[in-house]
Amino acid sequence: MERIAVLRFENLSADASRDLTVSDLTVNGLTVNDWMGRAFSEIVTSELKGAPGLYPIPAARVHAVAAGMGPRPVAAPGISAERTAALAAGATKIVFGQYAVHGGTLEARMTVEDEINGNMTVLDPVTGPSADIVSVASGLARQISTHVSPFGTKNPVVVETHAKAFEHLESPGLAEDLEKAIAADPDFGPSYRQLAQLRLQQRDLAGAEAILQNGLARQLPAAERALLLLEVANLRNDPKMRTEALGMLSTADPNNPEVWHDLGAFAMATHRYPPALEAYRKAVAIQPEDPNFWNQLAYAASYSGDATTAANAVERYRKLLPESPNPADSLGDIDLIGGRLPQAEEVYSRNAKKHPEFYAGLDFLKAALAHLMTGDVSGADALAQLYFNARAAAKDPLIDYRKAQWAWISGRRKAACQQMEQLARASETGTARAIAVHAYTELAMWTLMLGNREAASDMAHKAAELAKPASFVQATLARFLTQSPAAAAEWQARAKTLVPDPAQSAIANTALADALLIGKEYAAALPVLQTMYDDGNPTADEGLPVLLAWADAETGHIPEAADLLRFNPPLSDAGLTWSTPLYFPRIFYLRAVVAEKQGKADVARENWRIFHALSGPDPLMWGEEGKGK
């Protein structure tokens, strides 16, 4: 699959401002002119969509890559401003062009640079009336492929407005110009999306959706309809609509690897692993040089139970980034997910020693956790100390906080509380206040789990007070969870009050699910957790499947719980978090309970052993530590 990037054209007119109109102005010190340069790029790229064996990389994708490379003039000629970003976006061919307006005639030409063999091909010039840029650009596109799709409009005013909106959406008066463009050609989809984006910048969600719905009411091409529907789905946070839109887009634009990547990412977020694996396979088939695609394919394969494909994908990832610590970190995660704990520990340890700067020694912590999952606390402590040494070398102000977290998850709960309280009290003033907020928040959760709700509430309030005037989400959640005990219906009402904005429903659902689990309201927690799992929840971490399995097991849904407990959740880049104690070491308790129900005595016995080894002498409020002995 050839991947072609059509860069912004350069204006070679004798009067380089020849294509200015009365709507041109100055924005941020730059003259908003030369819209034809962007228009040529947009038209040629659009018309090449669907051409056999060809993927034209959208300019928006090139600019997204360029954003990570530092600021560049958006209206500069593509050959100087966009070429590096186009290569980084995976282009195997670069197209750059020039145009000139002489009197009433527009002339343009393109050069195609093959990045594989270095060949340069100069295409024939195309001329036409200066008011008919679409016909001229179409003539250029047909020199690359005879299988072109007509651009969405031939109206020159609409084309001009679209090009200017792409590069200068913040320009005064552009909203009015886009409204005029829609009136001039209501079947040109990009105008609706650009105007909706302006409304979003003005925080007018209802206005943005109304514009998108107006576009959907028209008979637009399938790809445009899919893009509009995707925007509506994102506004509504509607996972079913998002799935439908991405499916439509993959059908309408099957050569676009970013579409397959997005489809795979959403399938992963909603825990549909086989569809995710298939989507990533499509992405790497189109763009095999993209290391991130191989990395994501590896995780999708791992969660699909295909260890061989996962390992092969990581190897491709490693070959593309031979000096990076990321591939080895991913391999460790994949081994951990699949239950190959000694292998995971070895890979993590080797990677941490080779790249101690990688997240300041995070892989030492991952290695320690892999060892801890065998039930050997002292052996895990030795690895954790290497992590603390790395954090100390990085001058991490939260090192004592991290030591207390480790003490908690390794079964020394009272000692962890003492360490965390000492840190919190010592950090209440000056620049260390943020540390105190973190410490009191974590301490509130631990104290609640130990059964002292009143003391936990005091600590949560202390964290919230120290966080002012800012609002620390975890401190807010801690205050919510440490409220007085209540029935499920009351917790549901409290969650609506906590986050009244529907756009932040993910936070409310997380808070509600945790509150119901803490309150042992498992039947009420189950549908909340199931929705979070099925629809995706950006505030939930890797432990969500374990929490859902918890509710399933406590309500008698043993097969469902068993399926959710097949994999070990790897640590995120943040390491241990405030929610980790909700699922670790509980995962071993749940595996033991499920194994007993399934008549697997040996499996149950081993998981009871690990659970009791990691729980320590201090039981939590649920009383699980007293079982299985």
Secondary structure, 3 states (H helix, E strand, C coil): CEEEEECCCEECCCCCCCCCCCCCCEECCEECCCHHHHHHHHHHHHHCCCCCCEEECCHHHHHHHHHCCCCCCCCCCHHHHCHHHHHHCCCCEEEEEEEEEECCEEEEEEEEEECCCCCEEECCCEEEECCCHHHHHHHHHCCCCCCCCCCCCCCHHHHHHHHHHHHCCCCCCHHHHHHHHHHHCCCCHHHHHHHHHHHHHCCCHHHHHHHHHHHHCCCCCHHHHHHHHHHHHHHHCCHHHHHHHHHHHHHHCCCCHHHHHHHHHHHHHCCCHHHHHHHHHHHHHHCCCCHHHHHHHHHHHHHCCCHHHHHHHHHHHHHHCCCCCHHHHHHHHHHHHCCCHHHHHHHHHHHHHHCCCHHHCHHHHHHHHHHHCCCCHHHHHHHHHHHHHHHHHCCCCCHHHHHHHHHHHCCCHHHHHHHHHHHHHHCCCHHHHHHHHHHHHHHHHHHHHCCCHHHHHHHHHHHHHHHCCCCCHHHHHHHHHCCCCCCHHHHHHHHHHHCCCHHHHHHHHHHHHHHHHHCCCHHHHHHHHHHHHHHCCCCCCCCHHHHHHHHHHHCCCHHHHHHHCCCCCCCECCECCCCHHHHCCHHHHHHHHHHHHCCCHHHHHHHHHHHHHHHCCCCCCCCHHHCCC
